[in-house]
Amino acid sequence: MKYKSLLIIATMLISHQSLASYSVENSRTEEFAKDTILQSLSNDSIHYKKSQNVMGDFVTASRAITPSVVHIKTIYEGSETSENSGQQFNGVPGKSSFAMGSGSGIIIEADGYIATNNHVVENADEIEVILPDKRIFTATLVGLDPNTDLALLKVNATGLPAVKFGNSDIVEIGEWVLAVGYPFSLNTTVTAGIVSAKARSIGIINRPGNNSDGNSPNMNTAVESFIQTDAAINPGNSGGALVNLNGELIGINSAIASQTGSYSGYGFAIPVNLAKKILDDLKKYGIVKRGILGVSFPAPIAEDQFFKQQGLDPAKVKGVYITSVLRESAAEASGLQEGDIIQSIDGVQMTSSAEFSERIARHKPDDIIKLNYLRKGTTYTTSVTLKGDESVKTASNVNESLETIHNKLGAEFTSLTRDQKQQLNLYSGVIVTDVRRGGFFEQIGIPKNTIIVFINGKPVDNSEEIDMALLSAQNGIIQILAIAPDGSRVVFNFSLGT
């Protein structure tokens, strides 16, 4: 029937041609119609095959990745495991003299190296790795990086099925992906979804590391540039794999956005191109050697509001706006200034500060990067030699850093009285007594009389504790948990740079 209809149309198209050429042209038209029909049928077949192939690719990808994803069990003796409210890590909460946790991991090298999340194994007294083939190993912790929520383990085994690495830079929004792990301590579980966003910052990683002594300022270079997916991820998936339909690793699952602690629509994975650098450092040195540029910029959550207050159209700011440059930093040495807009790193266009932080975090000290930046309407290019963390940790920088941070915040504080704490049922807290124009507090909407209870997960009770909390996060994202003047509980996130 389809063939006949096409032939009638083709015949109508040549009905006005001369009779002399009819037989030749009619023959050609019939051939064209037949070719069209065959092509149409072929296209239908291809479309059908593609529909089949999506499901087929799920199966192929699952077969490729599941042997490489392991179950991790942890034991804590006389310590706590914790769970963050709101947007949560996927660990198992508990508090007792003997606690257990559960998560996932990925075999990244055949000789026993396994990647997982920092929050899956941090402070664990024992770490057990269970392979899909039921073999059980006791794992050694090689290294941790709280700033990216990554950890590297080692088991005494060879010939393990190592994952195949993909390229997170070429992952596209709308692309099919699979999440693989051990949610709720179930056996290997595969879920499917799409990439719903890239370079997503949700303000969850920046927690002070438990290995800090709490008495000295520590540089916190927390990096959040997650791949966001709607593939179902639940507690226990942490440290598991996010893969493309070729079964290639493109991310390490780390967090979920949830009010309940279980899947509510979105999961977040650390891009594999960042993870590879961090894991390589942990394997070689036991720590992460991070290159530092030394600039500050608005937090992702407050970027648009900041630009508007500066009289800038957010739609026209194609890059990362520098709010300050740290003294004796790589940025200062290269000539970068406050107000410059960094447009690209090594030729890669920057579209957000989260992406910018990730790109910098892929480098080590003494790496040379090429920056394009905009200054007063003119584009410039400069080469920058990144410095190490120690360059901004010296005691001589502390007072200057505090003054710089206070100026950026544009706020004054005073401790709550005992009566105020009792009335509000609080053990700690400071009240904002003044908010200055142009400061971060005004930019992100923290009004006078707001009560600040926690900064980066630590309670604050006086100006000294605020200073310590701010110093420890001066190069990362700061999260403030507060009580607004109307009594509502609110969370604010902003960045002091990288």
Secondary structure as UniProt FT lines:
FT   HELIX           2..13
FT   TURN            14..16
FT   HELIX           19..65
FT   HELIX           66..68
FT   STRAND          69..77
FT   STRAND          80..81
FT   STRAND          87..89
FT   STRAND          94..95
FT   STRAND          98..109
FT   TURN            110..112
FT   STRAND          113..116
FT   HELIX           118..121
FT   TURN            122..123
FT   STRAND          126..130
FT   TURN            132..133
FT   STRAND          136..138
FT   STRAND          140..145
FT   TURN            146..149
FT   STRAND          150..154
FT   STRAND          164..165
FT   HELIX           168..170
FT   TURN            173..174
FT   STRAND          176..181
FT   HELIX           183..185
FT   STRAND          189..200
FT   TURN            210..211
FT   STRAND          226..229
FT   TURN            235..236
FT   TURN            238..239
FT   STRAND          241..243
FT   TURN            245..246
FT   STRAND          248..257
FT   STRAND          266..271
FT   HELIX           272..285
FT   STRAND          295..296
FT   HELIX           300..302
FT   HELIX           303..309
FT   TURN            310..311
FT   HELIX           314..316
FT   STRAND          320..321
FT   STRAND          324..325
FT   TURN            327..328
FT   HELIX           330..334
FT   TURN            338..339
FT   STRAND          341..345
FT   TURN            346..347
FT   STRAND          348..349
FT   HELIX           353..361
FT   TURN            365..366
FT   STRAND          368..375
FT   TURN            376..377
FT   STRAND          378..385
FT   HELIX           389..392
FT   HELIX           395..397
FT   HELIX           398..409
FT   STRAND          411..415
FT   HELIX           418..424
FT   STRAND          430..435
FT   TURN            437..438
FT   HELIX           440..444
FT   TURN            448..449
FT   STRAND          451..455
FT   TURN            456..457
FT   STRAND          458..459
FT   HELIX           463..472
FT   TURN            473..475
FT   STRAND          477..483
FT   TURN            485..486
FT   STRAND          489..495
//
